């Protein structure tokens, strides 16, 4: 796999939702530290329902990739929104990451309860495969918007089926890195703190190797799909 700069992705970026800049400005104005009554807040956010829907949909997509579609993912979105302190989200970019972090923590805790030990730290961080060289591993990171395009595009069923079939630890690491946008160190910290006693040993190196495993699996899946389309299957 080559560096992004040498081989630009063929997946187009997701468009910025209409009204995104206005939404960010209005939220920033509300977070000036002064008390706001309910009418003031409602007036400031008037007409922004579509943007709230967009944010919630993005969180649901992340939740469904981690724990599967359905009621549990809806509850994870509700938990994330309810636990995030709006006053700490004056920066829209930081606010989105804070929401993703809250949802990821709740998802990891759910996975831990659902299957204890499924997020156990690997005993070794030695490379499990060689489809991606060490020098190319970070450069091969799937952009969050690109992967979301894949998960919502014409091949969404194939990609979602591939995700469901991954081992829990590989899927979780892959989604936290490729979709939530966390670094290897941030991902390791999330797993170690919320994945149960057996997850305490997660390290950035272990995350990198699990992510490598997921990338190799995805590359194989896409290659199989390409061959199948070329042969008319």
N, C-alpha and C positions, 0 to 999 in steps of 0.2 A: 504494500500500500504506500503510495507516494504522499509527499507533503501537500497540504491544501494549496499552497502558493503555486506548486508546480502542476497540479491537476485540480482546477476549480470544480466544485460540486455542480452536478447537473440539476440538483434539486433547487427550485427557486425559493427564495426566502418568503416567509409569511408576510403578508401586507400588514402595515400598522393599522389597527382598528380605527375607523373613522371616529374622530372626537377624542382620541387618546391624549393629545396635547392639552386640550381644554379640560379634560378630566383631571389630569395631573395638576394643572394650574389651580383648579377649584379646590382640590384636596389640600394643596400646599397653603392656600389662603385660609382654610379652616384650621390648620395646625399652627396658628400664630401664638398659641399659649393663652388666648383669651377665652373666657367662658362663652359657650354658644347654646342658645335654646333650640328646641326641636324644630321650630319654624324656620330659623336661620339656616340650619343644616339642610332641611328639606328643600328650601329655596335654592341654596347653593348647588345642590346636586340634581336639581330638576332637569329632566331630559337625559340623564346619564344612565338610565336603566340598561341600555344596550352594553355600556362599558362594564357595568357590574356583572351582567350576564357573561361577557367575554372573560372576565377574571375568574368567575366561578367555573366556567367551562374548562379553562386551562387547568385549574386545580383538580377538577374531576378527572380530566385526562391523565394527569400525573397519578392520582389515586388509583384509577382503574388499572394502570400499568403495573403498579406495585402490588395491589391486593385483588384485582379482578373487578369487573363491572358489577353494579348493583347497589343495594342499599348500604352496604358497608362503605363503599366509596363516597356516597352522598354524605354519610355521617362524618367521614374524615374531612370533607370540605367544610362542613358545619363546624367541626372542632377547630380546624385551622383558623377560620374566620373569627370564631368566638374567642380564641386564645391570643390572637395577635393584638398588641397594644397599638391602636391607630396613631397615638401621639408620637410613637417612635418611627413612623413611616413617612416623614416629610419628604424624603427622597423616594420617588416612585420605583426606581430600580432596587433600592434597598428594601422597600416595602414588599415588592414581589418576592425577593429572596427570603424575607422573613416569613411570608406566608408559605412558601414552598418548604422552608425548614420546619415550620410548625406541623404541616401536613405530613412531611416525611417522618418526623418523630412519632406521630400518632400511628402511621402506617407500620413502622418498624415494630412498635409495641404490639400492634395487632398481629403481625406475622409471628412474633415471639409467642404470643398466647395461643395462636392457632396451631403452631407446630414448634414446640420447645426444642431448641438446639439446631433449628434449620438455618440460623444465622451465625453459627459457631465460627470463630476465626479459624482459618486454615492453619494446619500445623507447620506448613512451610510456604514461603513466598516464591519458591523456585518457579520459573516459567513452565506452564503446563503445555504450551504449544509454541510453535515457531512461525506462525503465519504472519506475525507482525514483529519486526525487529525492535529492540529496546530504543534505538535512536528515533524510531518513527512512531512509538506508542503515543506520546503526547500529541504529536502533530496529527495523529489519526483520530483524535477525539471528534465524535459526531456532534456537530453543532445542535444546540437545543431546538432551534427553529426547524432545522433540516429533519431531525428525527420526528418532531411533531408533524411535519408535512408527510412523512412516511406513514405514521400511525393513523393519519386522518385521510390519506390519499386513496387512490384506486386499489392499492395492494394492502389496505388496512387489515383485512381479514387474515391475510397470510402473515403479516408482521405481528399482529396480536396473537395468532396461534403460535408463532415462533416464541414469543415472550412467555406465553403460558407454559410452554413445554420446557423452558429453561429451569435448572435447579434454582431454588429460592434465593440462595446467596448470590448466584451469578446474575439473576434477574434484578435483584435489589440493587446491587452495585452498578449494573449497567444503567438502570433507570435513574438512579441518583446522580450519576455522572453525565449521561447523555441527554437526559430530559430535564432534571432539576438543575443541572449546571454546577454541581458541587465539585470541588477539587478532590484529589485522592486523599489528602489529609483531612479535609472536612468530612468526606464520606466515612473514613475510618473512625473519626471521632463520633459521628452520629451512630454508627453501628455499635461501637464499644460502649457508649453510654446508654443505649436503649435496646440493644439486642439480647440482653440477659447475661448471666454469668459466663456462659461459654463464648460470648462475643467480645469479652474484655481484651483479647489479644489482637484485635484488628489493627493493622498498621497501613501506612500509605503504600508500602511495597506490596502487601497482600491485596489491597484494593486494585492496584495497577494490574496485577496478574489476573484477578477475576474479571476486570474490565477487558483485558486482552482476550480472555476466553470468550467473553460475550461478543467482542468485535469479530473474532475469528468465526464464531458461529453465525453471526449476521452476514458476514462476507460469503460464507458457504451457502446460506439460504438465498441470498440475492443471486449468486452464481447459478444455483439450481433453477431459480425462477427464470433467469435469462436464457438458459439452455432449453428449458421447457417451452418458452415463448418462441424461440428460434426454430424449434422442431415442430411447432404447431400444436403442442400438447395443451 
